[in-house]
Amino acid sequence: MKGFRAPSTIQSYNDRDDSIISNSSCLLIVVAAVLLILICVLTLREISRCILRYNVRFLFESAKAEASRLSKGLDKDELRKIPVTDQRRIQNLKATYM
């Protein structure tokens, strides 16, 4: 057979091993790049969903509804109804352990 050449030296085997290693490292780089792109795309998608969800709601809001939304708060009567504890009294309590 004229075209067939048997590998006669160790160098030809080493060349094959190097090409396999370089191919697998290239494949690893490509897989890592695809994974990074996927993470970036999903992150941008979630950011755009949040922006659209919260900004579209306020685009179609009337001036009266906006003023009502921004002026929300508690009146003085409502503030007085909130229970308040004296921190000095709590600090003087002795802890009991079982």
Secondary structure by P-SEA (a helix, b strand, c coil): cccccccccaaaaaaaaaaaaaaaaaaaaaaaaaaaaaaaaaaaaaaaaaaaacccccccccaaaaaaaaaccccaaaaaacccccaaaaaabbbbcc
